[in-house]
Every structure is written in structure tokens, then in C-alpha cells.
Amino acid sequence: MITVDKLSKSFTLHILNEKKIVACSDISFHVPPGGFLGLSGPSGVGKSTVLKCLYRTYLASSGAIRYNSAAYGSVDLAKIPDRAVIDIRYKEMGYVSQFLKVIPRVSALAVIMEPILARNGVSRDAARKRAIGLLERLRIPSHLFDAYPATFSGGEQQRINIARAVSWKPRLLLLDEPTASLDKDSVGVVLEILKELREEGTTMIGIFHDTKLLSSVTDSVCHIC
């Protein structure tokens, strides 16, 4: 599904006399269709940077990111045009960041329904049923379904973030500390949902702070140092 070959990303800080900061260097790994790769390493080593390069939030400084796209065939995400990247994100790639970024005055239910309606072509009733099912499983109280996630706690926002990313069942799912702010019971539910997605064919790459959790849910681990 995706092969990363000698990926590196650096930043030039113009405000500090062109100082160069290396965020990650010479990263290589391979993930087969339906596989789950974990990224491990100490804080600040560049794990999140790797995910952002895959999603193309960051443009890699060097190396290749070969992705087997359903729409475009084999492409290098580090080099293809921005328009193609946006299309792949929209149709194939989900991303769970550590923070929820949504329009302030949109309900939790609408936040989760939106990607289902936009991508899957299902009815509004079916999208609503899928969204409510995820909210209930992730233990979001029913009285908050019509509330704005911007007012939620950190843990509740993270659960909304996860629900939105998995609701439309992407081909590739990138997970940046998806369980960092969750209690034990919520973590268990998230893992159940991820397992179900994998059974339906979703390929995953994830960062988990808990090393035991990382090793238990992934097929292989790429250690970054």
C-alpha cells in the first residue's frame, strides 16, 4: 500500500539567521494493504513529522513516499501536484491529529456526518445513523450530539476527532496519538473500531505513547531515533 524510502524533512528558520532544523532523517518502511505499522521513538524525534509528510501537510525535503492510490495508481506523495494530493486526501486518506480543528458553530453530529455524506454518497438518514452509532460507542452523552465540539473537554474532542476520521472508512488512516487524552474504557472502544476498519481493508500507520499498546495493536514497528 505504501513504501517510504529515505524520507527526510528539514526546516530553515529565517528569523534565526537561516538556521536549519532537521525534523526527521533517512526514514524507510513498508506497509502492505491492510497492515498496521507503528512509529516509535522518543519525544521530538520526528514521528509526527513523518505522518505530516505522508499526508503532505509538510513537503518532504528528500526521499520518496510511494503510495498505491485507487484513483491514480502508484504515485510519489512527495512529488505529485498539490491538486492530486488534495484529491487523494479527500477520497482515500484519513488523518487523526492530536487536536480537533472544526468550524466553531457546527454540532458534533454534523461534524461526523459531513465526511460520510461527502464521500460515500449515502442517504442523510444512513449517515446520521452511522454518526450516532460512533458517538454512542465512544461514550459521548446524547445531550452533546447537537452541541459544538469547540466547547467539549480535551478527551471528548479527541473522540469526535476519531469518529470523524473513521466514519467514512478511508483506505489509509494516519493516527497521531489518537488515545493520548482518553480513559482506559474509551481506549478499548477506539481499538475495537480500528480492528473493525482493518477487517474491512483499511491500512494504518500510527503513533501511540503507550509502548505496550503500540506493540499490541500493530503488525510491525518502525523505530525512529
N, C-alpha and C positions, 0 to 999 in steps of 0.2 A: 504493500500500500504506500509506504513512504520510506525513503532512504536518505539519510543525512550524511554528507561526505565532507569532512574537514571544515565544518561551519565555524566562522569567526565573526565577531561583531565588536567594533571599537567606536568610541565617540571622541570627537575633538571639541574641547571646551575653549571656545574663542575668548570667553571672559577671563580665562586663566592663561593667557599668552599661548594659545593653541596647544594646551596640554592634552595629550592623548590618553584615554582611559580604555583599557581592554576589558570588555564585559564578559566575553567568553572566547575561547580559542581552541581550534582544531577538534571540534566535536563531531563524532561519527557514530551512527547507529542505524539499524534497520528494523522496521515494524511490519510484519506480514498482515494481510487482510484479517480483521477480527482479532488481532493481537492487542495486548495492553503492555506498553512499556512505561516503566517508572524512571524518573530522573532524580538522582540523589546527589548529595554533596552539602558542604557547609553553607551557611547563610552568606550571600554575597558572591557566590562562585559563578553565578550566571544562569541558573536553571530557568528562571522566569524570562530571561533574555532569549534563551533558546526557543521557548514557546512563542514569544512575540515575533521572532524571526520566521517561525513556521506559519504563523497567522498573517505575517507581513505587516504587523504594526511597526516593526523595525525592518529595515532593509539590510540584509547580511552584508558585511564588508568583504567576505570571501567565502568560498565553498559552494556546495550545491545542496539543494533540497528537492529531490526528485519525488514527485507525487503522482500517483496513478489516478487521475481525475476521471470521473464518469462522463463528464461533458467534453473534456479537452484531451483525453488520453494522457500519456506520460509528459509531464511538464516540470520545469525547474522553478519552484516558487520564489527563488532568489532572483530570477531574471525575467519572468514573464511580465507583460504590461499590467499596469495597475487595474485596468478595466477587467482583465481576465481574473485577477486576484479577487476583486470585489464580487464577481460572478460566482467564483468557486466558494468563497465565504458564504454567500447567500444561499447557494444550492446544496453545499456538501459539508461545510465545516462549522462545528460548534466550538465555542470558547467560554470557559468558566473562569473568570478572573477572581481575584481576592475581593473585589469591590463591585457593588451593583451601580450601574450607570443607566438610569432610565429618565424619561420625561417626568418632571415632578408631579404633575396632576393627572396621572394615569393609574387606574386601580391595579391591584396585584393580579386580579383575574385577567384583565385586558393585557397586561404585560406578558403573561404566559400564552394567551390565546393568539396574540399578534403573529408570532413566527409560524404557528400551525396554519393559520388562515392564509398567510402569505406564500408559504412554500408547498403545502400539501394539497391544496385545492379541495379541502374537506368542507362540509357544511359548518355553519356557525354553531349549531347545536352540538355537533360532534366535537368541535374544537373546545367548546365550553365544558363538555363532559370530560375530555382529556385533561384540561387545565384544573378543574375542580378535583379530579382524582389525584393529581400530583400534589395539589395544595393539602388535601386531606392526608395523604400518605406522609407528607413532610411536616405534618402536625402544625399547620398554620390555622389558627382559630377561624371558624366560619365568619365571625363578625368582622374579620380583617380582609375578606375576599374583595370587598369593594373599597377598601382603604388604600391610601397611597404608600407604596413601599419606602418612599423617602422618609416617612415618619417611623418606620419599623426599627427594631433593635438590630444590632450587627448580625446576630445569628439568624434572625428572620429574613433579613436582606440576603444573606448568603443562600438560604433555602430557596428564595424567589429566584435568585441568580441561577441556581442549579436547575430548577424547574423550567425556566425559560430556555436554557441551553439544551435540555434533553427532550423537551416537549415535541419537537418535530423530527426526532430520531436522525441526527446527522450521520454521514458516512464516517467522518473523522471528528473525534471530540478531544479537545485540548483542555486539561484540567490543572489550574494553578491553585494549589492548596484549597480544594473545594470543601474540606471538612474542618478547616482551622478554627472556626468560631462555633462549631456545633457540639452539642452534648452527645453522650455515648449512644443514646437511643436514635437520635437523628442521623448520626454517622452510619448506624446499621441500616437505616432506611435508604440512605444515599447509596450504600454499597449494593443493596438489593436492586435498586433501579439501574445502576451501572451494569450489574450482572445481566439483567434482562435485555439491556441495549446490546451488550456483547453477543448474547444469544441470537439477536436479530441481525448481527453482522457489523455493528459499529466498531471501528478501530479506535484505540485510545492511547494518549500519551499524557501522563500525569505526574504532578509533584505533590508529595504528601510529607508533612513534617514528621509524622509518626513512622519511624523506620519499620516497625513490626507490621503496621497497617500496609505500608508500601509493599513489603515482600509478600504479604498475604493476598493482595488483590491483583498484582501484576504478574505477567508471564516472565519478564526479564527486567533487569535494572541497568541503566547506564549511569555509571558513577562519574561525576564531574568534579575535578579538583583543580 
